[in-house]
C-alpha cells in the first residue's frame, strides 16, 4: 500500500514536469558525463528521464546511473549531488530533469544525445561499378556508411595516400561515393574509405587488381578520343599547326609564282652564280635584288655561235 501511494505521488509530481526548453548535451559514446540539479542545494533531488524516475540523489553524494563503472579506470568526480553516467551508451539518450525535495522546484532540463560511429559489418564491402574495371570508362566506388551521429565525414585514400595528393581524376562526394572519370593503369591499388566524427572511426577497404581489367577496342576508343582532344587543346600543337600552315602557304605561293612566270623573254642560260640571285618576277613588289646582280644572265641570242669545225686551209 505504501509503495503504491509513493508511486502515485511520483506520478502526480511528474505531471507537473518543467516546461523549460531542454539544452542539448552531446556526449561521445563510452565517455562519462555528470548532470547537476541546478541551482545546487544540499537537499535531495529526484531525477527523471523521459517521464520515468531513475534515481534519487542525496545532496552530499553522487548517484551512479545503473551502477556502472568508468571505462578505462577510476574517475574522480566531486560528491556534490551529481547524477553520474559512466560508459555512456546509445540507450542513455533522452530528456533528463530533476526536482528538489526541499522546495519542490525543478532544475535544468537536459536533452542527452550520444555521438557514435558503428563498425562496418564484415559482410559489407565497397561496391565497385562496374565489377570488372574497363580502361577509359568511369569507375564508381561506393562506401558502405554505417550508422553514425553526428553525420560523419567520409574520406578516401589510395595506397594509404589521400586522393587530393595523387591525381585530379578522382571525385569524391559527401555520401561516400568516389568516381574515377577515366580508369587507367595507374589507378590500380588499395582503396580505403574512412568514416569519422569526433566520437569514433570506422573504415573499409578493397583492392583493384590489374588481373580484373578488361581492355577491348571499344574501351580504348574513349582513351584515344580524350587523348586527341587534349592534344588539340594544347598550345604546342596550335603553334606547330600555325607553323605548318604558314610554311604551306609560302610553298604554294612560290610554286604558283614559278608556274605563272611568262616565257616572253628569251631563254636564259644558267651559270653557277644563278642560285645566289633573285629573280625579280618572284616578288613583284620588291624589284631590288637582295644580292648585287652581276652579269650572270645573258641573252642566249646574243651569244656567239658555237665554233664550226673549219677545214684546214
Buried (B, 14 or more C-beta within 10 A) or exposed (E): EEEEEEEEEBEEBBEEBBEEEBEEEBBBBBBBBBBBBEEBBEBBBBBBBEEEBBBEBEBEEBBBBEEBEBEEEEEEEEEBBBBBBBBBBEEBBBBBBBBBEEEEBBBBBBBBBBBBBBBBEEEEBBBBEEEEBBBBBBBEBBBBBBEBBEEBEBBBBBEEEEBEEBEEBBEBEEEBBBBBBBBBEEBBBEBBBBBBBEBBEBBBBBEBEEEEBEBEEEBEEBBEEEEEEEEEEEEEEEEEEEEEEEEEEEEEEEEEBEEEEEEEEEEEEEEEEEEEBBBEEEBEEEEEEEEEBEEBBEEEEEEEEEEEEEEEE
